[in-house]
Amino acid sequence: MPEDSSSRPLDQRELRVLADISSATLREDPGLVRRLHGVEGQVHPPVARTGTPLAWPLVLAVMGVAVLYALVIVALPPVLALAVVLGVQLVLVPAGCLFWARRRGEL
């Protein structure tokens, strides 16, 4: 964790409280470290990937699909537009997210 200019070292009482919290947590839930796939002081893998910049071609492709989707919805009659929106939002988007996560090894 990066330190800012206002940070200070922890005193003995604070270190003791943190150690008590850590030992109580491990005592109550010994499998926690294994489930998080990490060890104390090591960043949990999904957290380590947070903030990863997206490639511009990917951003442009997603924006293009969104614009195309909006144009199709506007061109459809209202009843059909509602069915398409519900189908896309409730079926295609979740399925696409699951497929994407599976391909990238995050699921």
The first five atom37 places (N, CA, C, CB, O) and aatype in JSON, in Angstrom:
{
  "aatype": [12, 14, 6, 3, 15, 15, 15, 1, 14, 10, 3, 5, 1, 6, 10, 1, 19, 10, 0, 3, 9, 15, 15, 0, 16, 10, 1, 6, 3, 14, 7, 10, 19, 1, 1, 10, 8, 7, 19, 6, 7, 5, 19, 8, 14, 14, 19, 0, 1, 16, 7, 16, 14, 10, 0, 17, 14, 10, 19, 10, 0, 19, 12, 7, 19, 0, 19, 10, 18, 0, 10, 19, 9, 19, 0, 10, 14, 14, 19, 10, 0, 10, 0, 19, 19, 10, 7, 19, 5, 10, 19, 10, 19, 14, 0, 7, 4, 10, 13, 17, 0, 1, 1, 1, 7, 6, 10],
  "atom_mask": [
    [1, 1, 1, 1, 1],
    [1, 1, 1, 1, 1],
    [1, 1, 1, 1, 1],
    [1, 1, 1, 1, 1],
    [1, 1, 1, 1, 1],
    [1, 1, 1, 1, 1],
    [1, 1, 1, 1, 1],
    [1, 1, 1, 1, 1],
    [1, 1, 1, 1, 1],
    [1, 1, 1, 1, 1],
    [1, 1, 1, 1, 1],
    [1, 1, 1, 1, 1],
    [1, 1, 1, 1, 1],
    [1, 1, 1, 1, 1],
    [1, 1, 1, 1, 1],
    [1, 1, 1, 1, 1],
    [1, 1, 1, 1, 1],
    [1, 1, 1, 1, 1],
    [1, 1, 1, 1, 1],
    [1, 1, 1, 1, 1],
    [1, 1, 1, 1, 1],
    [1, 1, 1, 1, 1],
    [1, 1, 1, 1, 1],
    [1, 1, 1, 1, 1],
    [1, 1, 1, 1, 1],
    [1, 1, 1, 1, 1],
    [1, 1, 1, 1, 1],
    [1, 1, 1, 1, 1],
    [1, 1, 1, 1, 1],
    [1, 1, 1, 1, 1],
    [1, 1, 1, 0, 1],
    [1, 1, 1, 1, 1],
    [1, 1, 1, 1, 1],
    [1, 1, 1, 1, 1],
    [1, 1, 1, 1, 1],
    [1, 1, 1, 1, 1],
    [1, 1, 1, 1, 1],
    [1, 1, 1, 0, 1],
    [1, 1, 1, 1, 1],
    [1, 1, 1, 1, 1],
    [1, 1, 1, 0, 1],
    [1, 1, 1, 1, 1],
    [1, 1, 1, 1, 1],
    [1, 1, 1, 1, 1],
    [1, 1, 1, 1, 1],
    [1, 1, 1, 1, 1],
    [1, 1, 1, 1, 1],
    [1, 1, 1, 1, 1],
    [1, 1, 1, 1, 1],
    [1, 1, 1, 1, 1],
    [1, 1, 1, 0, 1],
    [1, 1, 1, 1, 1],
    [1, 1, 1, 1, 1],
    [1, 1, 1, 1, 1],
    [1, 1, 1, 1, 1],
    [1, 1, 1, 1, 1],
    [1, 1, 1, 1, 1],
    [1, 1, 1, 1, 1],
    [1, 1, 1, 1, 1],
    [1, 1, 1, 1, 1],
    [1, 1, 1, 1, 1],
    [1, 1, 1, 1, 1],
    [1, 1, 1, 1, 1],
    [1, 1, 1, 0, 1],
    [1, 1, 1, 1, 1],
    [1, 1, 1, 1, 1],
    [1, 1, 1, 1, 1],
    [1, 1, 1, 1, 1],
    [1, 1, 1, 1, 1],
    [1, 1, 1, 1, 1],
    [1, 1, 1, 1, 1],
    [1, 1, 1, 1, 1],
    [1, 1, 1, 1, 1],
    [1, 1, 1, 1, 1],
    [1, 1, 1, 1, 1],
    [1, 1, 1, 1, 1],
    [1, 1, 1, 1, 1],
    [1, 1, 1, 1, 1],
    [1, 1, 1, 1, 1],
    [1, 1, 1, 1, 1],
    [1, 1, 1, 1, 1],
    [1, 1, 1, 1, 1],
    [1, 1, 1, 1, 1],
    [1, 1, 1, 1, 1],
    [1, 1, 1, 1, 1],
    [1, 1, 1, 1, 1],
    [1, 1, 1, 0, 1],
    [1, 1, 1, 1, 1],
    [1, 1, 1, 1, 1],
    [1, 1, 1, 1, 1],
    [1, 1, 1, 1, 1],
    [1, 1, 1, 1, 1],
    [1, 1, 1, 1, 1],
    [1, 1, 1, 1, 1],
    [1, 1, 1, 1, 1],
    [1, 1, 1, 0, 1],
    [1, 1, 1, 1, 1],
    [1, 1, 1, 1, 1],
    [1, 1, 1, 1, 1],
    [1, 1, 1, 1, 1],
    [1, 1, 1, 1, 1],
    [1, 1, 1, 1, 1],
    [1, 1, 1, 1, 1],
    [1, 1, 1, 1, 1],
    [1, 1, 1, 0, 1],
    [1, 1, 1, 1, 1],
    [1, 1, 1, 1, 1]
  ],
  "atom_positions": [
    [[0.85, -1.16, 0.0], [0.0, 0.0, 0.0], [0.9, 1.23, 0.0], [-0.97, -0.01, 1.21], [1.76, 1.34, 0.87]],
    [[0.73, 2.18, -0.95], [1.59, 3.34, -0.98], [1.32, 4.25, 0.2], [1.41, 4.1, -2.29], [0.18, 4.4, 0.64]],
    [[2.38, 4.84, 0.7], [2.23, 5.74, 1.82], [2.16, 7.17, 1.31], [3.4, 5.58, 2.82], [2.89, 7.55, 0.39]],
    [[1.27, 7.96, 1.9], [1.22, 9.37, 1.55], [1.99, 10.17, 2.6], [-0.24, 9.87, 1.42], [2.49, 9.6, 3.57]],
    [[2.07, 11.47, 2.4], [2.88, 12.29, 3.29], [2.3, 12.39, 4.69], [3.05, 13.67, 2.72], [3.02, 12.73, 5.63]],
    [[0.99, 12.09, 4.86], [0.37, 12.2, 6.17], [0.42, 10.89, 6.96], [-1.06, 12.65, 6.02], [-0.06, 10.85, 8.1]],
    [[0.99, 9.83, 6.39], [1.02, 8.56, 7.11], [2.12, 8.58, 8.16], [1.24, 7.38, 6.13], [3.1, 9.31, 8.05]],
    [[1.92, 7.77, 9.17], [2.89, 7.66, 10.25], [3.05, 6.2, 10.6], [2.46, 8.49, 11.5], [2.14, 5.41, 10.34]],
    [[4.15, 5.82, 11.18], [4.3, 4.43, 11.6], [3.31, 4.11, 12.72], [5.75, 4.15, 12.07], [2.95, 4.97, 13.52]],
    [[2.88, 2.86, 12.77], [1.96, 2.43, 13.81], [2.71, 2.24, 15.12], [1.25, 1.12, 13.42], [3.85, 1.76, 15.14]],
    [[2.07, 2.63, 16.22], [2.71, 2.42, 17.52], [2.46, 0.99, 17.98], [2.18, 3.45, 18.58], [1.74, 0.24, 17.32]],
    [[3.04, 0.61, 19.11], [2.95, -0.76, 19.61], [1.52, -1.18, 19.9], [3.8, -0.92, 20.85], [1.14, -2.32, 19.63]],
    [[0.72, -0.28, 20.46], [-0.67, -0.6, 20.78], [-1.45, -0.9, 19.5], [-1.34, 0.57, 21.56], [-2.22, -1.85, 19.47]],
    [[-1.25, -0.09, 18.45], [-1.95, -0.31, 17.18], [-1.52, -1.62, 16.52], [-1.7, 0.87, 16.23], [-2.34, -2.35, 15.98]],
    [[-0.22, -1.91, 16.57], [0.28, -3.16, 16.02], [-0.31, -4.36, 16.76], [1.81, -3.2, 16.08], [-0.65, -5.37, 16.14]],
    [[-0.42, -4.26, 18.09], [-0.97, -5.33, 18.9], [-2.46, -5.54, 18.55], [-0.8, -5.02, 20.4], [-2.91, -6.68, 18.46]],
    [[-3.21, -4.46, 18.37], [-4.63, -4.57, 18.01], [-4.77, -5.25, 16.65], [-5.31, -3.18, 18.0], [-5.61, -6.12, 16.48]],
    [[-3.95, -4.85, 15.68], [-4.0, -5.47, 14.35], [-3.65, -6.96, 14.42], [-3.04, -4.75, 13.39], [-4.28, -7.78, 13.75]],
    [[-2.65, -7.3, 15.22], [-2.28, -8.71, 15.37], [-3.41, -9.5, 16.02], [-0.99, -8.85, 16.2], [-3.66, -10.65, 15.64]],
    [[-4.09, -8.89, 17.0], [-5.23, -9.56, 17.64], [-6.36, -9.79, 16.64], [-5.74, -8.74, 18.82], [-6.97, -10.86, 16.62]],
    [[-6.64, -8.8, 15.82], [-7.69, -8.94, 14.8], [-7.32, -10.04, 13.82], [-7.9, -7.6, 14.05], [-8.16, -10.88, 13.48]],
    [[-6.07, -10.05, 13.37], [-5.61, -11.06, 12.42], [-5.7, -12.46, 13.01], [-4.17, -10.78, 11.98], [-6.19, -13.38, 12.35]],
    [[-5.24, -12.64, 14.25], [-5.28, -13.98, 14.85], [-6.72, -14.41, 15.12], [-4.46, -14.01, 16.15], [-7.04, -15.59, 14.97]],
    [[-7.59, -13.49, 15.53], [-9.0, -13.84, 15.77], [-9.68, -14.24, 14.46], [-9.75, -12.65, 16.42], [-10.46, -15.18, 14.42]],
    [[-9.37, -13.53, 13.39], [-9.96, -13.85, 12.09], [-9.5, -15.23, 11.63], [-9.58, -12.79, 11.04], [-10.32, -16.03, 11.16]],
    [[-8.23, -15.51, 11.75], [-7.71, -16.82, 11.33], [-8.25, -17.94, 12.22], [-6.18, -16.83, 11.38], [-8.49, -19.05, 11.74]],
    [[-8.45, -17.65, 13.5], [-9.0, -18.66, 14.41], [-10.47, -18.96, 14.07], [-8.87, -18.18, 15.88], [-10.88, -20.12, 14.09]],
    [[-11.24, -17.92, 13.76], [-12.66, -18.1, 13.44], [-12.89, -18.65, 12.04], [-13.39, -16.77, 13.59], [-13.87, -19.36, 11.8]],
    [[-11.98, -18.33, 11.11], [-12.16, -18.77, 9.72], [-10.8, -19.18, 9.16], [-12.79, -17.63, 8.85], [-10.19, -18.42, 8.41]],
    [[-10.32, -20.4, 9.5], [-8.99, -20.81, 9.08], [-8.82, -20.96, 7.57], [-8.64, -22.1, 9.75], [-7.7, -20.92, 7.06]],
    [[-9.92, -21.14, 6.84], [-9.82, -21.31, 5.39], [-9.86, -20.01, 4.61], [0.0, 0.0, 0.0], [-9.85, -20.04, 3.37]],
    [[-9.9, -18.88, 5.29], [-10.03, -17.59, 4.61], [-8.89, -17.33, 3.65], [-10.1, -16.47, 5.62], [-9.11, -16.93, 2.51]],
    [[-7.66, -17.54, 4.09], [-6.51, -17.28, 3.23], [-6.56, -18.14, 1.98], [-5.19, -17.53, 4.0], [-6.29, -17.66, 0.88]],
    [[-6.9, -19.42, 2.14], [-6.98, -20.31, 0.99], [-8.06, -19.86, 0.03], [-7.24, -21.75, 1.45], [-7.86, -19.88, -1.19]],
    [[-9.23, -19.46, 0.57], [-10.32, -19.04, -0.31], [-9.99, -17.77, -1.07], [-11.58, -18.83, 0.49], [-10.47, -17.57, -2.18]],
    [[-9.2, -16.91, -0.5], [-8.82, -15.66, -1.17], [-7.63, -15.87, -2.11], [-8.48, -14.59, -0.15], [-7.23, -14.94, -2.82]],
    [[-7.06, -17.07, -2.13], [-5.9, -17.38, -2.97], [-4.76, -16.41, -2.73], [-6.3, -17.37, -4.44], [-4.11, -15.96, -3.67]],
    [[-4.53, -16.09, -1.52], [-3.44, -15.17, -1.2], [-2.94, -15.44, 0.2], [0.0, 0.0, 0.0], [-3.45, -16.31, 0.91]],
    [[-1.95, -14.7, 0.57], [-1.45, -14.77, 1.92], [-1.34, -13.35, 2.43], [-0.07, -15.51, 1.99], [-1.44, -12.39, 1.66]],
    [[-1.15, -13.23, 3.71], [-1.07, -11.9, 4.31], [0.0, -11.06, 3.6], [-0.77, -12.01, 5.82], [1.14, -11.5, 3.42]],
    [[-0.39, -9.86, 3.22], [0.54, -8.97, 2.54], [0.53, -9.11, 1.03], [0.0, 0.0, 0.0], [1.18, -8.33, 0.34]],
    [[-0.19, -10.08, 0.52], [-0.25, -10.31, -0.92], [-1.63, -9.86, -1.41], [0.01, -11.81, -1.28], [-2.65, -10.18, -0.8]],
    [[-1.65, -9.11, -2.51], [-2.91, -8.58, -3.02], [-3.72, -9.69, -3.65], [-2.65, -7.45, -4.04], [-3.19, -10.52, -4.39]],
    [[-5.02, -9.72, -3.37], [-5.94, -10.69, -3.96], [-5.93, -10.51, -5.48], [-7.39, -10.54, -3.38], [-6.04, -9.37, -5.94]],
    [[-5.8, -11.58, -6.28], [-5.62, -11.44, -7.73], [-6.62, -10.53, -8.45], [-5.68, -12.78, -8.34], [-6.19, -9.7, -9.25]],
    [[-7.95, -10.65, -8.23], [-8.83, -9.73, -8.94], [-8.59, -8.26, -8.58], [-10.28, -10.09, -8.66], [-8.75, -7.38, -9.42]],
    [[-8.2, -8.0, -7.33], [-7.92, -6.63, -6.92], [-6.69, -6.11, -7.64], [-7.73, -6.54, -5.4], [-6.62, -4.92, -7.97]],
    [[-5.72, -6.98, -7.89], [-4.49, -6.57, -8.56], [-4.78, -6.11, -9.98], [-3.47, -7.71, -8.58], [-4.05, -5.28, -10.52]],
    [[-5.85, -6.64, -10.61], [-6.17, -6.26, -11.99], [-7.09, -5.05, -12.07], [-6.8, -7.43, -12.71], [-7.4, -4.59, -13.17]],
    [[-7.55, -4.54, -10.93], [-8.44, -3.39, -10.93], [-7.72, -2.19, -11.52], [-8.94, -3.08, -9.5], [-6.58, -1.9, -11.16]],
    [[-8.39, -1.49, -12.41], [-7.82, -0.29, -13.01], [-6.96, -0.56, -14.22], [0.0, 0.0, 0.0], [-6.3, 0.35, -14.73]],
    [[-6.94, -1.79, -14.71], [-6.16, -2.1, -15.9], [-6.75, -1.33, -17.09], [-6.16, -3.64, -16.18], [-7.95, -1.42, -17.34]],
    [[-5.94, -0.57, -17.81], [-6.48, 0.22, -18.93], [-6.98, -0.67, -20.06], [-5.41, 1.19, -19.46], [-6.41, -1.73, -20.34]],
    [[-8.06, -0.24, -20.69], [-8.62, -0.98, -21.82], [-7.95, -0.54, -23.11], [-10.14, -0.77, -21.91], [-7.52, 0.61, -23.24]],
    [[-7.86, -1.46, -24.07], [-7.28, -1.14, -25.38], [-8.29, -0.3, -26.16], [-6.91, -2.45, -26.17], [-9.49, -0.56, -26.11]],
    [[-7.8, 0.72, -26.87], [-8.68, 1.6, -27.64], [-9.52, 0.84, -28.67], [-7.87, 2.65, -28.34], [-10.7, 1.18, -28.81]],
    [[-9.0, -0.14, -29.38], [-9.87, -0.87, -30.32], [-11.06, -1.54, -29.63], [-9.05, -1.93, -31.06], [-12.16, -1.58, -30.18]],
    [[-10.84, -2.05, -28.43], [-11.93, -2.66, -27.68], [-12.97, -1.61, -27.29], [-11.38, -3.37, -26.42], [-14.17, -1.85, -27.42]],
    [[-12.52, -0.47, -26.82], [-13.43, 0.61, -26.44], [-14.25, 1.06, -27.65], [-12.65, 1.81, -25.84], [-15.46, 1.22, -27.55]],
    [[-13.59, 1.25, -28.78], [-14.29, 1.69, -29.99], [-15.28, 0.63, -30.48], [-13.29, 2.02, -31.09], [-16.37, 0.97, -30.94]],
    [[-14.92, -0.63, -30.39], [-15.83, -1.7, -30.8], [-17.07, -1.73, -29.92], [-15.11, -3.05, -30.76], [-18.18, -1.87, -30.42]],
    [[-16.89, -1.6, -28.61], [-18.03, -1.61, -27.69], [-18.92, -0.4, -27.95], [-17.55, -1.61, -26.22], [-20.14, -0.52, -27.96]],
    [[-18.32, 0.76, -28.16], [-19.12, 1.96, -28.46], [-19.86, 1.8, -29.79], [-18.22, 3.21, -28.52], [-21.01, 2.23, -29.9]],
    [[-19.24, 1.21, -30.77], [-19.9, 0.98, -32.06], [-21.09, 0.06, -31.93], [0.0, 0.0, 0.0], [-22.15, 0.3, -32.52]],
    [[-20.93, -1.01, -31.15], [-22.04, -1.94, -30.93], [-23.17, -1.23, -30.18], [-21.56, -3.19, -30.15], [-24.34, -1.47, -30.47]],
    [[-22.83, -0.39, -29.22], [-23.86, 0.34, -28.46], [-24.64, 1.29, -29.36], [-23.21, 1.13, -27.31], [-25.86, 1.38, -29.25]],
    [[-23.95, 1.99, -30.25], [-24.63, 2.9, -31.18], [-25.52, 2.1, -32.13], [-23.6, 3.75, -31.97], [-26.66, 2.5, -32.39]],
    [[-25.01, 1.0, -32.66], [-25.81, 0.16, -33.56], [-27.05, -0.38, -32.84], [-24.96, -1.01, -34.09], [-28.14, -0.4, -33.41]],
    [[-26.89, -0.79, -31.61], [-28.0, -1.29, -30.79], [-29.06, -0.19, -30.62], [-27.49, -1.78, -29.4], [-30.25, -0.45, -30.77]],
    [[-28.63, 1.02, -30.31], [-29.56, 2.14, -30.13], [-30.31, 2.43, -31.43], [-28.82, 3.39, -29.66], [-31.51, 2.68, -31.4]],
    [[-29.62, 2.4, -32.56], [-30.27, 2.66, -33.85], [-31.32, 1.58, -34.16], [-29.22, 2.72, -34.98], [-32.39, 1.89, -34.68]],
    [[-31.01, 0.33, -33.86], [-31.97, -0.75, -34.1], [-33.2, -0.57, -33.21], [-31.32, -2.13, -33.84], [-34.33, -0.75, -33.68]],
    [[-33.01, -0.23, -31.95], [-34.12, -0.04, -31.02], [-35.02, 1.1, -31.49], [-33.6, 0.23, -29.6], [-36.25, 0.99, -31.44]],
    [[-34.42, 2.2, -31.92], [-35.21, 3.35, -32.39], [-36.01, 2.99, -33.64], [-34.28, 4.55, -32.68], [-37.12, 3.5, -33.81]],
    [[-35.49, 2.14, -34.5], [-36.15, 1.8, -35.75], [-37.28, 0.79, -35.57], [-35.13, 1.25, -36.73], [-38.13, 0.66, -36.45]],
    [[-37.31, 0.08, -34.46], [-38.33, -0.95, -34.25], [-39.63, -0.36, -33.71], [-37.8, -2.02, -33.29], [-39.62, 0.68, -33.05]],
    [[-40.75, -1.03, -33.98], [-42.01, -0.63, -33.34], [-41.9, -0.8, -31.82], [-43.21, -1.47, -33.9], [-41.15, -1.66, -31.36]],
    [[-42.62, 0.02, -31.03], [-42.46, 0.0, -29.57], [-42.6, -1.38, -28.91], [-43.46, 0.92, -28.96], [-41.82, -1.72, -28.02]],
    [[-43.56, -2.17, -29.32], [-43.75, -3.49, -28.69], [-42.57, -4.4, -28.98], [-45.06, -4.14, -29.18], [-42.08, -5.09, -28.09]],
    [[-42.11, -4.39, -30.21], [-40.96, -5.22, -30.57], [-39.68, -4.69, -29.93], [-40.8, -5.27, -32.1], [-38.81, -5.46, -29.54]],
    [[-39.58, -3.36, -29.82], [-38.39, -2.76, -29.19], [-38.29, -3.21, -27.73], [-38.45, -1.21, -29.26], [-37.2, -3.52, -27.25]],
    [[-39.42, -3.25, -27.03], [-39.41, -3.7, -25.63], [-38.94, -5.14, -25.54], [-40.81, -3.55, -25.01], [-38.14, -5.48, -24.66]],
    [[-39.43, -6.0, -26.42], [-39.02, -7.41, -26.4], [-37.52, -7.55, -26.68], [-39.83, -8.22, -27.43], [-36.83, -8.34, -26.04]],
    [[-37.03, -6.78, -27.64], [-35.6, -6.83, -27.96], [-34.76, -6.35, -26.78], [-35.3, -5.99, -29.21], [-33.77, -6.99, -26.44]],
    [[-35.15, -5.24, -26.17], [-34.39, -4.7, -25.03], [-34.37, -5.71, -23.89], [-35.01, -3.35, -24.54], [-33.31, -5.97, -23.32]],
    [[-35.51, -6.28, -23.56], [-35.55, -7.26, -22.47], [-34.71, -8.5, -22.81], [-37.0, -7.68, -22.19], [-33.98, -9.01, -21.96]],
    [[-34.81, -8.97, -24.04], [-34.01, -10.12, -24.44], [-32.52, -9.86, -24.36], [0.0, 0.0, 0.0], [-31.75, -10.69, -23.88]],
    [[-32.13, -8.7, -24.85], [-30.7, -8.36, -24.84], [-30.21, -8.16, -23.41], [-30.43, -7.08, -25.66], [-29.17, -8.69, -23.03]],
    [[-30.96, -7.39, -22.61], [-30.51, -7.06, -21.26], [-30.58, -8.25, -20.3], [-31.33, -5.92, -20.71], [-29.77, -8.35, -19.38]],
    [[-31.54, -9.12, -20.5], [-31.7, -10.23, -19.56], [-31.02, -11.53, -20.0], [-33.15, -10.49, -19.34], [-30.8, -12.42, -19.18]],
    [[-30.7, -11.64, -21.29], [-30.1, -12.88, -21.78], [-28.73, -12.65, -22.4], [-31.02, -13.55, -22.8], [-27.73, -13.22, -21.95]],
    [[-28.66, -11.81, -23.42], [-27.4, -11.66, -24.16], [-26.29, -10.98, -23.36], [-27.65, -10.87, -25.42], [-25.15, -11.43, -23.4]],
    [[-26.61, -9.92, -22.64], [-25.56, -9.22, -21.88], [-24.99, -10.12, -20.78], [-26.12, -7.92, -21.26], [-23.77, -10.26, -20.7]],
    [[-25.82, -10.74, -19.93], [-25.23, -11.64, -18.92], [-24.46, -12.82, -19.54], [-26.33, -12.19, -18.02], [-23.39, -13.18, -19.04]],
    [[-24.99, -13.39, -20.61], [-24.29, -14.5, -21.26], [-22.95, -14.04, -21.83], [-25.16, -15.12, -22.37], [-21.95, -14.75, -21.73]],
    [[-22.94, -12.86, -22.42], [-21.69, -12.31, -22.95], [-20.67, -12.05, -21.86], [0.0, 0.0, 0.0], [-19.48, -12.31, -22.04]],
    [[-21.13, -11.54, -20.72], [-20.22, -11.29, -19.59], [-19.63, -12.59, -19.06], [-20.96, -10.54, -18.47], [-18.43, -12.66, -18.78]],
    [[-20.46, -13.61, -18.93], [-19.97, -14.9, -18.45], [-18.98, -15.51, -19.44], [-21.14, -15.86, -18.22], [-17.95, -16.05, -19.03]],
    [[-19.29, -15.43, -20.73], [-18.39, -15.95, -21.76], [-17.05, -15.22, -21.72], [-19.04, -15.82, -23.15], [-15.99, -15.84, -21.77]],
    [[-17.11, -13.89, -21.63], [-15.88, -13.07, -21.59], [-15.04, -13.43, -20.36], [-16.24, -11.55, -21.57], [-13.83, -13.62, -20.48]],
    [[-15.67, -13.52, -19.2], [-14.94, -13.85, -17.98], [-14.33, -15.25, -18.07], [-15.86, -13.76, -16.77], [-13.2, -15.46, -17.63]],
    [[-15.07, -16.19, -18.63], [-14.57, -17.55, -18.76], [-13.34, -17.59, -19.68], [-15.66, -18.48, -19.3], [-12.35, -18.27, -19.38]],
    [[-13.41, -16.86, -20.79], [-12.28, -16.82, -21.75], [-11.03, -16.23, -21.12], [-12.66, -16.02, -22.99], [-9.92, -16.65, -21.43]],
    [[-11.22, -15.26, -20.24], [-10.07, -14.59, -19.62], [-9.61, -15.27, -18.32], [-10.42, -13.14, -19.32], [-8.7, -14.79, -17.65]],
    [[-10.25, -16.39, -17.98], [-9.84, -17.13, -16.79], [-10.24, -16.48, -15.49], [0.0, 0.0, 0.0], [-9.62, -16.74, -14.46]],
    [[-11.27, -15.64, -15.5], [-11.71, -14.95, -14.28], [-12.95, -15.6, -13.69], [-11.98, -13.49, -14.58], [-13.52, -15.08, -12.73]],
    [[-13.36, -16.7, -14.25], [-14.57, -17.37, -13.75], [-14.29, -18.81, -13.46], [-15.72, -17.24, -14.75], [-15.18, -19.54, -13.03]]
  ]
}
